[in-house]
Amino acid sequence: MGNAALKQHYETASKTGVLQISDYKLKEIPDDVFNLAEQLRNLDVSKNKITNISDAISELKHLKQLNLSSNMIQILPSSVENLKKLELLNMSFNSLTSLPPAISSLSNLKQIYLNNNKIKKFPMEILGLPNLEVVELSHNKMTEVPSGMSNLFAAELNLSQNEISVLSEDLSQAPRLKILRLEENCLSLDAILPSLLRDSKIHTLNVDGNLFESKQLASLEGYNEYTERYTAMKKKMF
């Protein structure tokens, strides 16, 4: 049943450019996938048992969306740098501890999902990606947001459920950051710098489940400027 069903998927994908082979207990990306390199725009191999990605991934140079979530992948190969058209990369629910430097060459990347991995340090490789919109890094092992965030171009950053106790001073300089989720970390109230509230473009800051009550934000310098942005955002929605 498995092989026949896969063959049908391949035939369909050769026409549509979309291949979804989730939940087939695959241990690697099948060779037949790479035979579709010229046609494929969207590849979903989530919910399998893949542990390694071969360098042949570089052949899928027309891919715009790649979903590798819910596998057992520990390392993303450097050959992903050839996926120049990639706009969405979903690596959530794997065993990644870091990203390869090659990620920094994916200039069309808009969304990257890295939640529920084993990442201990903020992936600096995503800094400078010009079209980034969403960065999902919740449920990892990070302890700080390092300096360099003035080169983070995402509009939304989710860092919830890590072990973060330190936020960089230049987080307020992230030029497009509007939504910052920091729930359930190890932040004290004084880790929330006035510049983050006063000078950033953030209109939605979620800090529930840290070492202070969320309502204590109101006592911080810059809170009025933050609430003005929040209110303006709400008005735009209605």
SVG drawing of the C-alpha trace seen along z (x, -y; Angstrom):
<svg xmlns="http://www.w3.org/2000/svg" viewBox="-14 -57 42 59">
<polyline fill="none" stroke="black" stroke-width="0.4" points="0.0,0.0 2.8,-2.4 4.8,-2.2 1.7,-2.4 0.4,-5.4 3.8,-7.1 3.9,-6.5 0.5,-8.2 1.8,-11.2 4.8,-11.5 2.7,-11.4 0.4,-14.1 3.4,-16.2 4.9,-16.1 1.9,-18.0 1.1,-20.3 4.6,-20.9 3.3,-20.0 4.3,-16.8 3.0,-15.9 4.3,-12.5 3.6,-12.9 3.3,-10.0 4.9,-7.3 7.5,-6.3 10.2,-7.3 13.8,-7.2 15.1,-9.5 13.8,-11.6 13.2,-9.1 15.4,-9.4 12.2,-9.7 11.7,-13.1 14.9,-14.4 13.8,-13.1 11.1,-15.8 13.6,-18.6 12.5,-20.7 8.8,-20.5 8.7,-20.8 7.7,-24.0 6.3,-22.7 7.7,-19.6 6.1,-18.3 7.9,-15.3 6.7,-16.0 5.8,-13.3 8.2,-10.7 11.3,-9.2 13.9,-11.0 17.3,-11.4 19.5,-12.7 19.1,-15.0 21.3,-14.2 23.2,-16.8 20.9,-16.0 18.5,-18.5 20.5,-21.1 18.9,-19.8 15.5,-21.1 16.4,-24.6 12.9,-25.7 11.4,-24.9 9.5,-27.7 8.2,-25.7 9.9,-22.9 8.3,-21.2 10.5,-18.8 8.7,-19.1 8.1,-16.2 11.1,-14.1 14.3,-13.2 16.7,-15.5 19.8,-16.7 21.7,-18.6 20.6,-20.7 23.2,-20.2 25.1,-23.2 23.7,-22.2 20.5,-24.0 22.2,-27.2 21.2,-26.2 17.5,-26.6 17.6,-30.2 13.9,-30.5 12.9,-29.1 10.3,-31.3 9.2,-28.9 11.2,-26.5 9.6,-24.4 12.0,-22.4 9.9,-22.3 9.7,-19.2 13.1,-17.9 16.4,-17.6 18.4,-20.5 20.9,-22.2 22.0,-24.9 21.7,-26.0 24.4,-25.9 25.9,-29.2 24.4,-28.4 21.0,-29.6 22.3,-33.2 22.2,-32.9 18.5,-32.1 17.6,-35.7 14.0,-35.0 13.2,-33.3 10.0,-34.8 9.1,-32.3 11.3,-29.9 9.8,-27.5 12.3,-26.1 10.1,-25.5 10.4,-22.4 14.1,-21.6 17.2,-21.7 18.7,-25.0 20.8,-26.6 21.9,-29.7 20.0,-32.2 20.6,-31.3 22.6,-34.3 22.5,-32.9 19.0,-34.4 20.2,-38.0 20.4,-40.0 17.8,-38.0 16.0,-40.9 12.6,-39.3 12.1,-37.6 8.7,-38.0 8.1,-35.2 10.7,-33.6 9.4,-30.8 11.8,-29.6 9.6,-28.7 10.2,-25.5 14.0,-25.5 16.9,-25.9 18.1,-29.4 19.2,-31.5 19.8,-34.9 19.0,-37.1 22.5,-38.3 23.4,-41.6 23.1,-41.9 19.3,-42.2 19.4,-45.5 19.9,-43.1 16.8,-41.1 14.3,-42.0 11.4,-39.8 8.1,-41.4 7.2,-38.6 9.6,-36.7 8.4,-33.9 10.9,-33.0 8.3,-31.6 9.2,-28.7 13.0,-29.0 15.2,-29.8 16.0,-33.4 17.1,-35.8 19.0,-38.4 17.7,-40.6 20.2,-42.5 20.2,-46.3 19.8,-46.5 16.6,-44.4 14.8,-47.7 16.6,-48.5 15.1,-45.5 13.7,-47.6 10.5,-45.8 9.8,-43.8 6.2,-44.4 5.3,-41.2 7.6,-39.8 6.6,-36.7 8.6,-35.9 6.1,-33.9 7.5,-31.4 11.1,-32.4 13.4,-33.4 13.1,-37.2 13.2,-39.6 11.4,-42.9 14.7,-44.8 15.6,-42.6 12.9,-44.6 14.9,-47.6 13.1,-51.0 14.4,-51.2 12.4,-48.1 9.2,-49.8 10.1,-53.3 12.1,-53.1 11.1,-49.9 8.3,-49.3 6.9,-46.5 3.1,-46.8 2.5,-43.4 4.8,-42.2 3.8,-39.0 5.7,-38.3 3.3,-36.2 5.0,-33.4 8.3,-35.2 9.7,-36.3 7.3,-39.2 3.7,-40.0 2.8,-41.3 1.0,-44.3 4.3,-45.5 5.4,-46.5 3.2,-49.6 5.8,-50.9 8.6,-50.9 9.9,-53.9 8.7,-53.8 5.4,-52.0 3.3,-54.9 4.9,-54.9 4.4,-51.1 0.7,-51.4 0.3,-54.1 1.6,-51.7 -0.6,-48.9 -3.7,-51.1 -2.9,-52.3 -2.5,-48.7 -5.9,-47.8 -7.6,-50.8 -6.2,-49.6 -7.8,-46.2 -11.3,-47.6"/>
</svg>
